[in-house]
């Protein structure tokens, strides 16, 4: 082979590599937020019916305890029954009525309008979540308490990652002791770090009006906020098994009054606060979230609410949640199937790891549940990126690596297209009968190179020889370099000077301007 030929071929490869590394226009991307899942169904149709009927029976005969006085009034006014034992029971007709009133076409809005999340059908979206109290320090192989700056940096990183579709607060600012200031600063840290949809939780109802005031400022007024609410409330309205969380219910009522979409979150632990069986844990979660749906729609019919069945597994040897287990993947996939049965937007946990560091264990655990959640058509896959140590630790580098991982998971969700073009009989004839005997240079191969294939940003697909030539790059080191590159640039989501000054005049903001 002469030098000219070698140069030409090398140049072609280089050009193709460069094309693959450049960011594609949205219309050419092989994957995007909101692709339809639902082809994987771990439950049969009969199984789904059995779980549904069992959930209705639980609501009708067992009911839920500990509703706040306001909740008792709201629920009994809607037709629920307050028993002498203080438990509220739900007739089947009441549950069916709530399902009929429920908003089935929820859109979770982004601040810039470019990353809105359509939760209709079985459209899949991946994002962060959790309340980790530690940040993973990969350099020191250690954990430290998470800070407000860590939370802000996480939002900044998420903002530029294509496959992270929303940012529910993944960790707690342990450096702010005052509860109200901590939660208001969490709103500021997330919304000034990303224009994607944000999720926040509140400890007390009294905090919500202050949060709404800040959101009105960020949105440009009350009307603009109500038109496109870009933040939702992650609300643990129940304390499994089958008890309302009094303070969280009051928070939920305040959020509905303020126009904030709510995630109705039931997070039982199988074997501790939920039945140890997968079917039983799903049943209890469905019962609890159906009660939440009645609650929400009794206050305001059609208010945007996400059916948040989040049952977790439990390792009875250690007492830790098994968020990286096969059982967890099945729990979330089964929940997704129930959401589809009810026809309501739903979310569950997926993509978290029990591993302490972004290592091989983290990789297999995160991929397993992320893929199964996507294939099952879960609308909102929470905790899908960056979460370690059974939800106790969050890792910026792992967040970046998860962008690649979720890209591959979403490619699985997209599935296989079968049509005249993809069957490729014309290509076979051209290549095999008088052609070169391979498909490397065909128009179809080159033309569909980017449309059909997802190329990782950091994942290494070089040969051993090339790997040596480029300095034997280590994956975690590449993630660290990417993190530093992102954080070296001011976030595009930061508020303009006038708005920022207005917010700081009204609230004690800890982050520097």
C-alpha positions, 0 to 999 in steps of 0.5 A: 500500500503506497503512502497516498492510499494510506493517508487517504484511508487514515484521513477518512477514518479521522474524519469519521471519528471527528464526525462521531465526536461532534454533537449531533443536531437533535433531529439526527440523534439516534436517541433522545429523551422521551423515547417509547419503552414498554416492550419488557413486561415482567408481569403477565396481564393476569399478574397485573390484575391480581396486584391491582385487586390486592391494592384495592382490597388493602385500601378498602380493608386496611386503609392508611393511618396518621392523616393530618386533620386537613387530610382527614377533612379532604379525604372524607369529603371526597368519600373516604371513610374514617374508622374508629381506629383512626385509619382512613379507608378507601372504597373502590369506587372512590379510587376509580373516580380518582383515576378518572380525574387524574392528569394523564398527560403531564409535562414537566417543564424546563426553564428554557423550553428545550428540555420539557419532559412529556410523560404521556404513554411510556416515554422514558426519561433519566435523571438524578434524585436522592438525598445523599449526605456524602460526596464521593471523593474518587481521588482519595477513595473516601467520602466527605459530607456534601455541601451546597457547592457540591449540589450546585456543581452537580446541577451544572454538570447535568446541564451539559450532559445530553442523556441526563434529562432532569435534575432532582436534588441528589444530595443534601447541603450539610453545610447549612444547618437551618432547614428553611435556608437549606431548602431555599438554597437548594432551589437556588443551587439547582435552578442556577445550575441547570435549565432542565426540570428540577425536583426539590423536597420540603420538610415543612409546609411553612417553607413552601410559600417562600419557595413559591416566592422565589420561583415566581421571581425566577419565572418572571412572575406568578402567571409565567410560573403557573404557565410553565412550572419548572420545578416539582416537589418530591413528596414522601407523603407516606411512611410505609407500611400504610401510614400517611406522613403528616408533615409531608401531606401538609407540604403536598397541600401547600405545593398544590396551592402554589401550582407545584407538580408533585411526585407521590413517593412511596419508598418502602423497603421489602422485608422491613417496611414493605412485604419481602416479596416483589409482588407484595412490595409492588402491591403495597406501593400501588395501594399507597400511591393510589391513596395519594392520587385520591388525596391530590385529586380531591384537592384539585382534580387534574393537578400534575402528579407522578405515581411514585412507586419506589419500593426498595430491596433489603439485604437482611445480612447488613440492613442496607438497601439493595438498590443495585440488585436484580430484585431492585430492577424487577421491582422498578420494572414491575412498577412501570408496568402498573403505571401503564395499566393505570394510565398515569405518569409514573416514576421509580428508582433505577441506576443506583449502586450499592458500590462505594466507588465508580468501579465494576460493581457500580457499572453492572448494578447501574446498567442492569436497572437502568436498562430494565427500567427503560425497556419497561417504559418507566416515565421517570427513572430517578437516581439513574446517575451518580448515586452510590452506597445504597443512596448515601453517597453521590459522585460527580465523576460517576454522574459523567460516566452515567451519561455514557451508560444511559446512552447505551440503555436508551439505545436498548429502549429504542429497539430494532427498526425493521423495514425495507431499508433496514432489512438491507437486501439491496446492500447485500446484493450490491456487496455480494454480487460483484461488490467489494465483499464488505459494507464499510464503504456503502452509502447506507453504512456511512449515511446511517453511521450516526443515526443508528449507533450511539458512540460513547463520549468517554468509553474506550473502543480503541485497540490495545496498540492504539490505547498504548499510543494515546497514553493508556487513558484510565476511564475515571481520569477522563471523567475527572478531566471532563468534570474540571472542564465543565466546572471551569465554565460559568453555567449558562443557567445562571441568573442575570445580575438584576434577577440575582440581586433581587433574589439575594435581597429577599433570601439568604443565598450562600453561594457566591454571585 
